[in-house]
Amino acid sequence: MLEEYQRHQLLPGRELDELAKAFVCYVDKMVQIYASSSPPVKSVFVDVSLMDWTTDVFLQATTETYWGRSMWGLAPDLIGSFQKWEQTTWKYVFQIPCILSKDMYEAREELIAAFTAYFGQAKTTRADANYFVTTSEQELRDIAFNDNDVGKVHMLQYWAIKGNAHKVTFWMFAYMLHDHQLLERIREEVAPGVVNGTLNVPYLTEQCPKLESLGLEVLRLKMSSSLMRYVNKPTVVGGKVLANGHNVMVPYRQFHLDEDVWGRTASAFDPDRSLNDKQLSRSSSFRPFGGGQHLWPGRFLA
């Protein structure tokens, strides 16, 4: 049921519209905060890590638009714990023994503790949580899950929800800062999307094909998911026998570099690739969000 609630939250509709508006407004607020904290003297510059900045802004925005503001009082270093978890999750995926994965387990326990404390609060204290959080909690409470049980479930949901939004943003900025002409083209296109300091979200999401093409190219080259399947009987693939009882991981990245689909420049970055051929983004070889029943509903928010 949690998957259905997440789909309801993230597929087109009222819940997604409210989430997207809150998310974009929060990001805009964070940008203004960073801008206002800049040195007043023009000759003074401050070095800011682009990766740290995008991570900080987007992780904070996701946390607050889903779980609300009360989380910060319970776990002020939640972002740091998540970053430690994200850097070590490969140990979780590949089931590395505990003795070699202490950093991963520590990060996981910190996150679980934060969510356990969150769900231990009175609901009135966290009334600003969104549809998915409140509905999924009620479903879990109905089957007698305690605070810790609910915290563990939401810790994994937190991991899944955060996904790669901050990484996509980092790479989009990185490519624009590296290519001044690309930066100016995008600036010119998105300019009507900000009127008197107010964001026009429908314009930015529906009438900016150059920005969309840039994002799709970043997704193709820098972000790709993997397909995980359980082998329930001996299966022959490419002359090799996959034994029963094992998991098989199939990375989608090979699809994204297939020259038969993307042309001879498949391994190169081309921000206009999807602009010049609009069918590419609908190709079965383009799977940055997974596929089939595991297709990530958050693709619409992205």
Phi and psi in degrees as GROMACS dihedral restraints (atoms count N, CA, C in turn):
[ dihedral_restraints ]
;  ai    aj    ak    al  type     phi  dphi    fc
    3     4     5     6     1   -59.3    20    10
    4     5     6     7     1   -37.8    20    10
    6     7     8     9     1   -62.6    20    10
    7     8     9    10     1   -39.0    20    10
    9    10    11    12     1   -67.2    20    10
   10    11    12    13     1   -39.5    20    10
   12    13    14    15     1   -64.4    20    10
   13    14    15    16     1   -38.1    20    10
   15    16    17    18     1   -67.4    20    10
   16    17    18    19     1   -38.6    20    10
   18    19    20    21     1   -64.0    20    10
   19    20    21    22     1   -42.1    20    10
   21    22    23    24     1   -62.0    20    10
   22    23    24    25     1   -36.7    20    10
   24    25    26    27     1   -70.6    20    10
   25    26    27    28     1   -37.1    20    10
   27    28    29    30     1  -106.9    20    10
   28    29    30    31     1   -12.4    20    10
   30    31    32    33     1   -82.5    20    10
   31    32    33    34     1   155.5    20    10
   33    34    35    36     1   -49.7    20    10
   34    35    36    37     1   132.7    20    10
   36    37    38    39     1   156.4    20    10
   37    38    39    40     1  -173.8    20    10
   39    40    41    42     1   -60.6    20    10
   40    41    42    43     1   -42.6    20    10
   42    43    44    45     1   -63.3    20    10
   43    44    45    46     1   -41.6    20    10
   45    46    47    48     1   -67.6    20    10
   46    47    48    49     1   -41.3    20    10
   48    49    50    51     1   -59.4    20    10
   49    50    51    52     1   -44.4    20    10
   51    52    53    54     1   -66.5    20    10
   52    53    54    55     1   -41.0    20    10
   54    55    56    57     1   -64.7    20    10
   55    56    57    58     1   -46.0    20    10
   57    58    59    60     1   -62.2    20    10
   58    59    60    61     1   -42.7    20    10
   60    61    62    63     1   -62.9    20    10
   61    62    63    64     1   -45.4    20    10
   63    64    65    66     1   -64.9    20    10
   64    65    66    67     1   -39.9    20    10
   66    67    68    69     1   -64.4    20    10
   67    68    69    70     1   -50.1    20    10
   69    70    71    72     1   -64.2    20    10
   70    71    72    73     1   -40.7    20    10
   72    73    74    75     1   -64.3    20    10
   73    74    75    76     1   -37.4    20    10
   75    76    77    78     1   -68.1    20    10
   76    77    78    79     1   -42.7    20    10
   78    79    80    81     1   -60.8    20    10
   79    80    81    82     1   -43.5    20    10
   81    82    83    84     1   -61.1    20    10
   82    83    84    85     1   -41.1    20    10
   84    85    86    87     1   -62.9    20    10
   85    86    87    88     1   -41.9    20    10
   87    88    89    90     1   -65.0    20    10
   88    89    90    91     1   -38.2    20    10
   90    91    92    93     1   -62.9    20    10
   91    92    93    94     1   -42.6    20    10
   93    94    95    96     1   -64.3    20    10
   94    95    96    97     1   -37.0    20    10
   96    97    98    99     1   -63.9    20    10
   97    98    99   100     1   -45.1    20    10
   99   100   101   102     1   -63.5    20    10
  100   101   102   103     1   -40.6    20    10
  102   103   104   105     1   -65.4    20    10
  103   104   105   106     1   -40.6    20    10
  105   106   107   108     1   -72.6    20    10
  106   107   108   109     1   -18.1    20    10
  108   109   110   111     1   -91.5    20    10
  109   110   111   112     1     2.7    20    10
  111   112   113   114     1   -70.3    20    10
  112   113   114   115     1   153.6    20    10
  114   115   116   117     1   -59.1    20    10
  115   116   117   118     1   137.0    20    10
  117   118   119   120     1   -71.6    20    10
  118   119   120   121     1   -20.5    20    10
  120   121   122   123     1   -88.0    20    10
  121   122   123   124     1   121.1    20    10
  123   124   125   126     1   -62.4    20    10
  124   125   126   127     1   -26.2    20    10
  126   127   128   129     1   -81.1    20    10
  127   128   129   130     1    -5.6    20    10
  129   130   131   132     1  -100.0    20    10
  130   131   132   133     1   129.1    20    10
  132   133   134   135     1  -119.0    20    10
  133   134   135   136     1   149.6    20    10
  135   136   137   138     1  -122.5    20    10
  136   137   138   139     1   128.1    20    10
  138   139   140   141     1   -78.6    20    10
  139   140   141   142     1   127.0    20    10
  141   142   143   144     1  -127.3    20    10
  142   143   144   145     1   127.7    20    10
  144   145   146   147     1   -67.9    20    10
  145   146   147   148     1   122.2    20    10
  147   148   149   150     1   -63.2    20    10
  148   149   150   151     1   -39.7    20    10
  150   151   152   153     1   -65.0    20    10
  151   152   153   154     1   -44.3    20    10
  153   154   155   156     1   -63.8    20    10
  154   155   156   157     1   -39.2    20    10
  156   157   158   159     1   -65.8    20    10
  157   158   159   160     1   -49.5    20    10
  159   160   161   162     1   -64.5    20    10
  160   161   162   163     1   -38.6    20    10
  162   163   164   165     1   -62.6    20    10
  163   164   165   166     1   -48.2    20    10
  165   166   167   168     1   -61.4    20    10
  166   167   168   169     1   -48.7    20    10
  168   169   170   171     1   -65.1    20    10
  169   170   171   172     1   -49.1    20    10
  171   172   173   174     1   -74.4    20    10
  172   173   174   175     1   -34.8    20    10
  174   175   176   177     1   -68.9    20    10
  175   176   177   178     1   -39.0    20    10
  177   178   179   180     1   -65.0    20    10
  178   179   180   181     1   -41.8    20    10
  180   181   182   183     1   -63.2    20    10
  181   182   183   184     1   -44.4    20    10
  183   184   185   186     1   -63.4    20    10
  184   185   186   187     1   -45.3    20    10
  186   187   188   189     1   -59.7    20    10
  187   188   189   190     1   -47.7    20    10
  189   190   191   192     1   -73.6    20    10
  190   191   192   193     1   -35.1    20    10
  192   193   194   195     1   -75.3    20    10
  193   194   195   196     1   -19.0    20    10
  195   196   197   198     1   -95.5    20    10
  196   197   198   199     1   -58.6    20    10
  198   199   200   201     1   -98.6    20    10
  199   200   201   202     1   -11.0    20    10
  201   202   203   204     1    88.9    20    10
  202   203   204   205     1  -176.1    20    10
  204   205   206   207     1   -80.9    20    10
  205   206   207   208     1   -22.3    20    10
  207   208   209   210     1   -64.9    20    10
  208   209   210   211     1   -20.6    20    10
  210   211   212   213     1   -60.0    20    10
  211   212   213   214     1   -35.5    20    10
  213   214   215   216     1   -65.7    20    10
  214   215   216   217     1   -34.9    20    10
  216   217   218   219     1   -69.8    20    10
  217   218   219   220     1   -27.1    20    10
  219   220   221   222     1   -86.6    20    10
  220   221   222   223     1   -35.4    20    10
  222   223   224   225     1  -141.2    20    10
  223   224   225   226     1    75.3    20    10
  225   226   227   228     1   -60.5    20    10
  226   227   228   229     1   -23.8    20    10
  228   229   230   231     1  -104.2    20    10
  229   230   231   232     1    28.9    20    10
  231   232   233   234     1   -57.5    20    10
  232   233   234   235     1   -41.4    20    10
  234   235   236   237     1   -63.0    20    10
  235   236   237   238     1   -42.5    20    10
  237   238   239   240     1   -62.9    20    10
  238   239   240   241     1   -40.9    20    10
  240   241   242   243     1   -63.3    20    10
  241   242   243   244     1   -40.9    20    10
  243   244   245   246     1   -66.7    20    10
  244   245   246   247     1   -39.2    20    10
  246   247   248   249     1   -63.0    20    10
  247   248   249   250     1   -39.9    20    10
  249   250   251   252     1   -64.0    20    10
  250   251   252   253     1   -41.3    20    10
  252   253   254   255     1   -63.7    20    10
  253   254   255   256     1   -45.8    20    10
  255   256   257   258     1   -62.2    20    10
  256   257   258   259     1   -36.0    20    10
  258   259   260   261     1   -73.6    20    10
  259   260   261   262     1   -17.7    20    10
  261   262   263   264     1  -118.4    20    10
  262   263   264   265     1     5.1    20    10
  264   265   266   267     1   -66.3    20    10
  265   266   267   268     1   -19.2    20    10
  267   268   269   270     1   -60.3    20    10
  268   269   270   271     1   -28.0    20    10
  270   271   272   273     1   -69.8    20    10
  271   272   273   274     1   -33.4    20    10
  273   274   275   276     1   -69.3    20    10
  274   275   276   277     1   -45.8    20    10
  276   277   278   279     1   -62.8    20    10
  277   278   279   280     1   -41.9    20    10
  279   280   281   282     1   -94.1    20    10
  280   281   282   283     1     9.6    20    10
  282   283   284   285     1    54.0    20    10
  283   284   285   286     1    48.3    20    10
  285   286   287   288     1   -68.6    20    10
  286   287   288   289     1   136.0    20    10
  288   289   290   291     1   -53.1    20    10
  289   290   291   292     1   149.9    20    10
  291   292   293   294     1   -56.4    20    10
  292   293   294   295     1   -38.0    20    10
  294   295   296   297     1   -61.6    20    10
  295   296   297   298     1   -23.6    20    10
  297   298   299   300     1  -105.4    20    10
  298   299   300   301     1     5.6    20    10
  300   301   302   303     1  -130.4    20    10
  301   302   303   304     1    30.4    20    10
  303   304   305   306     1   -60.0    20    10
  304   305   306   307     1   -37.9    20    10
  306   307   308   309     1   -64.7    20    10
  307   308   309   310     1   -38.0    20    10
  309   310   311   312     1   -67.3    20    10
  310   311   312   313     1   -45.0    20    10
  312   313   314   315     1   -66.3    20    10
  313   314   315   316     1   -36.7    20    10
  315   316   317   318     1   -63.8    20    10
  316   317   318   319     1   -44.7    20    10
  318   319   320   321     1   -63.4    20    10
  319   320   321   322     1   -41.8    20    10
  321   322   323   324     1   -62.0    20    10
  322   323   324   325     1   -44.9    20    10
  324   325   326   327     1   -65.8    20    10
  325   326   327   328     1   -34.8    20    10
  327   328   329   330     1   -63.2    20    10
  328   329   330   331     1   -42.4    20    10
  330   331   332   333     1   -68.2    20    10
  331   332   333   334     1   -42.9    20    10
  333   334   335   336     1   -61.9    20    10
  334   335   336   337     1   -41.5    20    10
  336   337   338   339     1   -62.1    20    10
  337   338   339   340     1   -38.9    20    10
  339   340   341   342     1   -64.4    20    10
  340   341   342   343     1   -45.0    20    10
  342   343   344   345     1   -73.9    20    10
  343   344   345   346     1   -31.0    20    10
  345   346   347   348     1   -63.8    20    10
  346   347   348   349     1   -44.0    20    10
  348   349   350   351     1   -64.9    20    10
  349   350   351   352     1   -38.6    20    10
  351   352   353   354     1   -60.3    20    10
  352   353   354   355     1   -48.8    20    10
  354   355   356   357     1   -78.5    20    10
  355   356   357   358     1    -6.1    20    10
  357   358   359   360     1   -83.1    20    10
  358   359   360   361     1   -10.2    20    10
  360   361   362   363     1   -76.8    20    10
  361   362   363   364     1   159.7    20    10
  363   364   365   366     1   -65.5    20    10
  364   365   366   367     1   145.6    20    10
  366   367   368   369     1   -62.0    20    10
  367   368   369   370     1   -28.1    20    10
  369   370   371   372     1   -66.9    20    10
  370   371   372   373     1   -24.3    20    10
  372   373   374   375     1   -75.3    20    10
  373   374   375   376     1   -23.8    20    10
  375   376   377   378     1  -124.7    20    10
  376   377   378   379     1    41.9    20    10
  378   379   380   381     1   -70.9    20    10
  379   380   381   382     1   -11.1    20    10
  381   382   383   384     1   -90.1    20    10
  382   383   384   385     1     8.9    20    10
  384   385   386   387     1   -67.9    20    10
  385   386   387   388     1   153.9    20    10
  387   388   389   390     1   -86.3    20    10
  388   389   390   391     1  -177.6    20    10
  390   391   392   393     1   -55.4    20    10
  391   392   393   394     1   -49.3    20    10
  393   394   395   396     1   -60.1    20    10
  394   395   396   397     1   -45.6    20    10
  396   397   398   399     1   -63.5    20    10
  397   398   399   400     1   -48.4    20    10
  399   400   401   402     1   -68.7    20    10
  400   401   402   403     1   -41.3    20    10
  402   403   404   405     1   -71.1    20    10
  403   404   405   406     1   -43.3    20    10
  405   406   407   408     1   -66.6    20    10
  406   407   408   409     1   -36.1    20    10
  408   409   410   411     1   -62.3    20    10
  409   410   411   412     1   -44.8    20    10
  411   412   413   414     1   -61.0    20    10
  412   413   414   415     1   -39.7    20    10
  414   415   416   417     1   -61.7    20    10
  415   416   417   418     1   -42.0    20    10
  417   418   419   420     1   -71.3    20    10
  418   419   420   421     1   -37.2    20    10
  420   421   422   423     1   -64.3    20    10
  421   422   423   424     1   -33.9    20    10
  423   424   425   426     1   -65.6    20    10
  424   425   426   427     1   -21.5    20    10
  426   427   428   429     1  -108.0    20    10
  427   428   429   430     1    26.8    20    10
  429   430   431   432     1    68.9    20    10
  430   431   432   433     1    30.6    20    10
  432   433   434   435     1   -75.4    20    10
  433   434   435   436     1   134.2    20    10
  435   436   437   438     1   -88.0    20    10
  436   437   438   439     1  -177.4    20    10
  438   439   440   441     1   -57.2    20    10
  439   440   441   442     1   -42.9    20    10
  441   442   443   444     1   -67.2    20    10
  442   443   444   445     1   -39.3    20    10
  444   445   446   447     1   -62.9    20    10
  445   446   447   448     1   -46.9    20    10
  447   448   449   450     1   -64.3    20    10
  448   449   450   451     1   -38.3    20    10
  450   451   452   453     1   -61.4    20    10
  451   452   453   454     1   -40.5    20    10
  453   454   455   456     1   -65.1    20    10
  454   455   456   457     1   -41.7    20    10
  456   457   458   459     1   -63.7    20    10
  457   458   459   460     1   -44.1    20    10
  459   460   461   462     1   -75.0    20    10
  460   461   462   463     1   -23.3    20    10
  462   463   464   465     1   -62.7    20    10
  463   464   465   466     1   -42.2    20    10
  465   466   467   468     1   -69.9    20    10
  466   467   468   469     1   -36.3    20    10
  468   469   470   471     1   -64.5    20    10
  469   470   471   472     1   -37.9    20    10
  471   472   473   474     1   -58.4    20    10
  472   473   474   475     1   -45.3    20    10
  474   475   476   477     1   -61.1    20    10
  475   476   477   478     1   -46.2    20    10
  477   478   479   480     1   -68.4    20    10
  478   479   480   481     1   -40.9    20    10
  480   481   482   483     1   -66.7    20    10
  481   482   483   484     1   -42.7    20    10
  483   484   485   486     1   -64.9    20    10
  484   485   486   487     1   -36.4    20    10
  486   487   488   489     1    46.0    20    10
  487   488   489   490     1  -129.3    20    10
  489   490   491   492     1  -121.7    20    10
  490   491   492   493     1    17.3    20    10
  492   493   494   495     1   -56.9    20    10
  493   494   495   496     1   -43.5    20    10
  495   496   497   498     1   -69.6    20    10
  496   497   498   499     1   -30.5    20    10
  498   499   500   501     1   -73.1    20    10
  499   500   501   502     1   -39.9    20    10
  501   502   503   504     1   -60.6    20    10
  502   503   504   505     1   -44.4    20    10
  504   505   506   507     1   -62.5    20    10
  505   506   507   508     1   -42.0    20    10
  507   508   509   510     1   -56.8    20    10
  508   509   510   511     1   -48.7    20    10
  510   511   512   513     1   -69.8    20    10
  511   512   513   514     1   -33.9    20    10
  513   514   515   516     1   -63.2    20    10
  514   515   516   517     1   -45.2    20    10
  516   517   518   519     1   -63.7    20    10
  517   518   519   520     1   -43.1    20    10
  519   520   521   522     1   -60.3    20    10
  520   521   522   523     1   -44.3    20    10
  522   523   524   525     1   -67.0    20    10
  523   524   525   526     1   -39.0    20    10
  525   526   527   528     1   -67.9    20    10
  526   527   528   529     1   -40.3    20    10
  528   529   530   531     1   -68.8    20    10
  529   530   531   532     1   -26.0    20    10
  531   532   533   534     1   -80.6    20    10
  532   533   534   535     1   -25.9    20    10
  534   535   536   537     1  -122.2    20    10
  535   536   537   538     1   100.3    20    10
  537   538   539   540     1   -62.1    20    10
  538   539   540   541     1   -37.9    20    10
  540   541   542   543     1   -64.8    20    10
  541   542   543   544     1   -40.9    20    10
  543   544   545   546     1   -62.9    20    10
  544   545   546   547     1   -42.5    20    10
  546   547   548   549     1   -58.8    20    10
  547   548   549   550     1   -45.7    20    10
  549   550   551   552     1   -66.5    20    10
  550   551   552   553     1   -36.5    20    10
  552   553   554   555     1   -63.9    20    10
  553   554   555   556     1   -44.1    20    10
  555   556   557   558     1   -68.3    20    10
  556   557   558   559     1   -41.6    20    10
  558   559   560   561     1   -58.7    20    10
  559   560   561   562     1   -44.8    20    10
  561   562   563   564     1   -63.3    20    10
  562   563   564   565     1   -39.7    20    10
  564   565   566   567     1   -70.4    20    10
  565   566   567   568     1   -41.0    20    10
  567   568   569   570     1   -86.0    20    10
  568   569   570   571     1   -11.3    20    10
  570   571   572   573     1   -52.1    20    10
  571   572   573   574     1   -43.7    20    10
  573   574   575   576     1   -66.2    20    10
  574   575   576   577     1   -10.7    20    10
  576   577   578   579     1   -81.1    20    10
  577   578   579   580     1    -3.2    20    10
  579   580   581   582     1  -128.2    20    10
  580   581   582   583     1   110.5    20    10
  582   583   584   585     1  -120.5    20    10
  583   584   585   586     1   117.2    20    10
  585   586   587   588     1    53.9    20    10
  586   587   588   589     1    39.4    20    10
  588   589   590   591     1    80.2    20    10
  589   590   591   592     1     2.8    20    10
  591   592   593   594     1  -107.4    20    10
  592   593   594   595     1   132.0    20    10
  594   595   596   597     1   -79.5    20    10
  595   596   597   598     1   135.1    20    10
  597   598   599   600     1  -101.0    20    10
  598   599   600   601     1    88.2    20    10
  600   601   602   603     1   -60.4    20    10
  601   602   603   604     1   -45.7    20    10
  603   604   605   606     1   -56.9    20    10
  604   605   606   607     1   -39.4    20    10
  606   607   608   609     1   -64.1    20    10
  607   608   609   610     1   -46.7    20    10
  609   610   611   612     1   -65.0    20    10
  610   611   612   613     1   -32.9    20    10
  612   613   614   615     1   -91.6    20    10
  613   614   615   616     1   -19.0    20    10
  615   616   617   618     1  -118.7    20    10
  616   617   618   619     1   -18.4    20    10
  618   619   620   621     1  -125.6    20    10
  619   620   621   622     1    28.1    20    10
  621   622   623   624     1  -126.6    20    10
  622   623   624   625     1    73.4    20    10
  624   625   626   627     1   -63.0    20    10
  625   626   627   628     1   -32.9    20    10
  627   628   629   630     1   -68.1    20    10
  628   629   630   631     1   -41.9    20    10
  630   631   632   633     1   -64.4    20    10
  631   632   633   634     1   -41.9    20    10
  633   634   635   636     1   -63.8    20    10
  634   635   636   637     1   -43.1    20    10
  636   637   638   639     1   -63.3    20    10
  637   638   639   640     1   -39.5    20    10
  639   640   641   642     1   -60.6    20    10
  640   641   642   643     1   -46.6    20    10
  642   643   644   645     1   -62.7    20    10
  643   644   645   646     1   -40.9    20    10
  645   646   647   648     1   -64.8    20    10
  646   647   648   649     1   -37.7    20    10
  648   649   650   651     1   -69.0    20    10
  649   650   651   652     1   -37.2    20    10
  651   652   653   654     1   -64.0    20    10
  652   653   654   655     1   -43.4    20    10
  654   655   656   657     1   -60.5    20    10
  655   656   657   658     1   -39.9    20    10
  657   658   659   660     1   -66.2    20    10
  658   659   660   661     1   -43.8    20    10
  660   661   662   663     1   -88.5    20    10
  661   662   663   664     1   -33.1    20    10
  663   664   665   666     1  -110.1    20    10
  664   665   666   667     1   -21.8    20    10
  666   667   668   669     1  -124.1    20    10
  667   668   669   670     1   126.1    20    10
  669   670   671   672     1  -153.7    20    10
  670   671   672   673     1   138.7    20    10
  672   673   674   675     1   -94.0    20    10
  673   674   675   676     1   179.8    20    10
  675   676   677   678     1  -129.3    20    10
  676   677   678   679     1   151.8    20    10
  678   679   680   681     1   -97.7    20    10
  679   680   681   682     1   127.8    20    10
  681   682   683   684     1  -113.4    20    10
  682   683   684   685     1   127.4    20    10
  684   685   686   687     1  -134.4    20    10
  685   686   687   688     1   145.9    20    10
  687   688   689   690     1   -95.4    20    10
  688   689   690   691     1   131.9    20    10
  690   691   692   693     1   -87.0    20    10
  691   692   693   694     1   110.6    20    10
  693   694   695   696     1   -98.8    20    10
  694   695   696   697     1    -1.6    20    10
  696   697   698   699     1  -160.9    20    10
  697   698   699   700     1   153.0    20    10
  699   700   701   702     1   -52.1    20    10
  700   701   702   703     1   127.1    20    10
  702   703   704   705     1  -132.3    20    10
  703   704   705   706     1   132.8    20    10
  705   706   707   708     1   -95.1    20    10
  706   707   708   709     1   122.9    20    10
  708   709   710   711     1  -132.4    20    10
  709   710   711   712     1   119.9    20    10
  711   712   713   714     1    58.0    20    10
  712   713   714   715     1    33.9    20    10
  714   715   716   717     1    82.6    20    10
  715   716   717   718     1    -0.1    20    10
  717   718   719   720     1  -110.0    20    10
  718   719   720   721     1   143.4    20    10
  720   721   722   723     1   -95.2    20    10
  721   722   723   724     1   121.1    20    10
  723   724   725   726     1   -89.3    20    10
  724   725   726   727     1   118.3    20    10
  726   727   728   729     1   -75.6    20    10
  727   728   729   730     1   149.1    20    10
  729   730   731   732     1   -61.5    20    10
  730   731   732   733     1   141.3    20    10
  732   733   734   735     1    92.2    20    10
  733   734   735   736     1     5.3    20    10
  735   736   737   738     1  -112.8    20    10
  736   737   738   739     1   160.0    20    10
  738   739   740   741     1   -97.8    20    10
  739   740   741   742     1   145.9    20    10
  741   742   743   744     1  -120.8    20    10
  742   743   744   745     1   127.6    20    10
  744   745   746   747     1  -107.5    20    10
  745   746   747   748     1   124.3    20    10
  747   748   749   750     1  -117.1    20    10
  748   749   750   751     1   105.0    20    10
  750   751   752   753     1   -71.9    20    10
  751   752   753   754     1   137.8    20    10
  753   754   755   756     1   -81.0    20    10
  754   755   756   757     1    -9.1    20    10
  756   757   758   759     1   -57.5    20    10
  757   758   759   760     1   -34.6    20    10
  759   760   761   762     1   -59.4    20    10
  760   761   762   763     1   -34.6    20    10
  762   763   764   765     1   -61.8    20    10
  763   764   765   766     1   -38.8    20    10
  765   766   767   768     1   -73.9    20    10
  766   767   768   769     1   -12.3    20    10
  768   769   770   771     1  -114.5    20    10
  769   770   771   772     1    14.2    20    10
  771   772   773   774     1   -74.6    20    10
  772   773   774   775     1   113.0    20    10
  774   775   776   777     1   -67.6    20    10
  775   776   777   778     1   -22.5    20    10
  777   778   779   780     1   -67.6    20    10
  778   779   780   781     1   -23.5    20    10
  780   781   782   783     1  -100.6    20    10
  781   782   783   784     1   -46.3    20    10
  783   784   785   786     1   -99.4    20    10
  784   785   786   787     1    -4.1    20    10
  786   787   788   789     1    89.2    20    10
  787   788   789   790     1   179.5    20    10
  789   790   791   792     1   -65.2    20    10
  790   791   792   793     1   -21.1    20    10
  792   793   794   795     1   -96.2    20    10
  793   794   795   796     1    25.5    20    10
  795   796   797   798     1   -56.4    20    10
  796   797   798   799     1   -34.1    20    10
  798   799   800   801     1   -86.5    20    10
  799   800   801   802     1    -4.3    20    10
  801   802   803   804     1   -99.1    20    10
  802   803   804   805     1   155.8    20    10
  804   805   806   807     1   -85.5    20    10
  805   806   807   808     1   124.6    20    10
  807   808   809   810     1  -135.4    20    10
  808   809   810   811     1   101.4    20    10
  810   811   812   813     1   -64.9    20    10
  811   812   813   814     1   -16.1    20    10
  813   814   815   816     1  -101.4    20    10
  814   815   816   817     1     7.7    20    10
  816   817   818   819     1   -56.9    20    10
  817   818   819   820     1   -52.0    20    10
  819   820   821   822     1   -76.4    20    10
  820   821   822   823     1   -20.2    20    10
  822   823   824   825     1   -70.9    20    10
  823   824   825   826     1   -37.3    20    10
  825   826   827   828     1   -82.1    20    10
  826   827   828   829     1   -24.6    20    10
  828   829   830   831     1  -139.5    20    10
  829   830   831   832     1    94.5    20    10
  831   832   833   834     1   -70.1    20    10
  832   833   834   835     1   -14.0    20    10
  834   835   836   837     1   -76.0    20    10
  835   836   837   838     1   -20.2    20    10
  837   838   839   840     1   -61.4    20    10
  838   839   840   841     1   -38.0    20    10
  840   841   842   843     1   -68.7    20    10
  841   842   843   844     1   -15.4    20    10
  843   844   845   846     1  -105.1    20    10
  844   845   846   847     1     8.2    20    10
  846   847   848   849     1   -69.5    20    10
  847   848   849   850     1   147.1    20    10
  849   850   851   852     1   -68.7    20    10
  850   851   852   853     1   -10.5    20    10
  852   853   854   855     1   -92.9    20    10
  853   854   855   856     1     4.6    20    10
  855   856   857   858     1  -112.3    20    10
  856   857   858   859     1   103.4    20    10
  858   859   860   861     1  -135.4    20    10
  859   860   861   862     1    57.9    20    10
  861   862   863   864     1   -70.2    20    10
  862   863   864   865     1   -18.4    20    10
  864   865   866   867     1  -110.7    20    10
  865   866   867   868     1    18.7    20    10
  867   868   869   870     1    84.1    20    10
  868   869   870   871     1  -162.2    20    10
  870   871   872   873     1  -163.2    20    10
  871   872   873   874     1   168.0    20    10
  873   874   875   876     1    64.9    20    10
  874   875   876   877     1  -143.3    20    10
  876   877   878   879     1   -69.3    20    10
  877   878   879   880     1   -13.3    20    10
  879   880   881   882     1   -99.0    20    10
  880   881   882   883     1    12.4    20    10
  882   883   884   885     1   -62.0    20    10
  883   884   885   886     1   126.1    20    10
  885   886   887   888     1   -69.5    20    10
  886   887   888   889     1   116.9    20    10
  888   889   890   891     1   -66.5    20    10
  889   890   891   892     1   -20.8    20    10
  891   892   893   894     1   -68.4    20    10
  892   893   894   895     1    -2.3    20    10
  894   895   896   897     1   -61.2    20    10
  895   896   897   898     1   -28.7    20    10
  897   898   899   900     1   -71.5    20    10
  898   899   900   901     1   -38.5    20    10
  900   901   902   903     1   -66.4    20    10
  901   902   903   904     1   -40.3    20    10
